[in-house]
């Protein structure tokens, strides 16, 4: 299969491309710079020069392929518009892919996020919408939901579209700007590792290598209009994550009271995220696609040399 990948030099993309090539697929990656082009070539992919703003170019690249994997984001919009702007910029990209692939039955696999708080009284499943119905949500989550819904709705236009919801923490040796590096940097700056309240709120995680395998499986055999959960650890207490980081840094793990959480408190702008609970299930993903995570879990993988390098 000839596969076009957008975001192929990022954290997850740099695992997805080798996974696809090892399975016998021919991969072309989107590159907006000479550095990105070189990185794609080093991974074994062909290069399509362009960027996420070139909708006509993306449409043509999708039309020329047998399938598309999209894990790219407009990170340049973060400073001015935050995640709302990043998510909003993805919608016309999905429409461009839809125009190129409509009626072909070709696969389109897009990265999503578990994202919504696990306040359903049970873990979030693949059959749940991105946001629980009937609740009030912040704009970022609404924008994210619109994008994911647009992808799934393309199934009605003859696209074998699906969304791989990535866990809150996708850990691995290429993780440079994810949630774990942020927590570690914050702890080093503050002199202790904080957790909100009793730290019993649950977070989900996946090894990025296992996530890459799921993207390949969704591309090869995933049904149209489905959500898949790239989740290995379905619910780890935030306190356990904090204590694991603390043990490696030689710092104390400390409960942060509610009145000290907000800006300019310990977590600052992360407060609304770290205080939520995100339990998630991967049962349907495993049952339908046969995906079985095989890499180390989050707490064990903290010792991979990336998060706490020797010396």
Steps between C-alpha positions, in 0.01 A plus 500: 500500500622850416448701819519875545596604854465853636694559821747224430797661674319559829491290816249241376568544129864403535379160625208466257710536184747219586207282608327550165816441299583184695153371409574550131330833435649778289491821702510864391529759774414870508804725551494877534876543545829353387549360850163322493575366153831358619333343804236335282763364264693361796184316608473348151213712370461696180453875537208725405602862550227722642326587824166467678381833362526378140158338476524442125835326549359280775200415285725399210728294724198318643356437153832353384513258795325178598452628854577790732626521858472846656686571824608858423391817681548874452722544805591848378150613604545407865661826621226722359188286502567200720358155432172652379680649201701182439185288495306749286777498239461124461139514384567629146780243472252220570263647243782503245576134566130423474474670161795297373389163636119518472351191339831312485474287813862593574606528865555826687635458853524814714651548844253600768505513877322330788469859611175508695483453877405153614191611690268239351530276803705256290795506261446675168450248218544510125123529462486820704504835319808714550304704755226360725162627380312758700799648683666839481853496364774744432557622146812291445316174555204613287736592215676166529168318492393683184814383321465139609130495412580641155745215441256231609220658294708460184401133512163611362685635195671173419824557692625226733568761764579441865655677799774355720455665837845530653538462874568810709861386537670344197839407642817400321854607418381765251286678762643851524199727560231274639339501841773302676784736399283791618441339840870419539607854408241646738625279784860603442397866505285473815720258692224245554257291296145617554173315461148645541320422826523132585629420151238229448391635160580256221710556187542274199817427307646307206846424365536689172628185325180315586302802383680488164395138456139600562518770233624238253224257596232766466638589157513141381175359636315748718132546423364836389357744748668355807700628796796292621672538837880506507502433875711248689478623860132580533517674835810591702462715809658841451664459838673182380638686199621784722664262748674310218644826367596611850691180570712549189568868567569453869227750584195475726152436357262751657125549493411845367190649672219627279567866584859463377425323172407792278723759334747600631481185712684176445332377180402836355322467163511119532267504803179432308666197342688340790201509734280290269467123492530320164443124537472336159438153356666335199275192499330561164827596331661177615197286419431642153849571369698249704728772636703385801738752663836335558733781607577600862232685691535863603665458840749242373583705191610800706839329506545494121782757518297780344322643802787467746824476298803367681750762609 
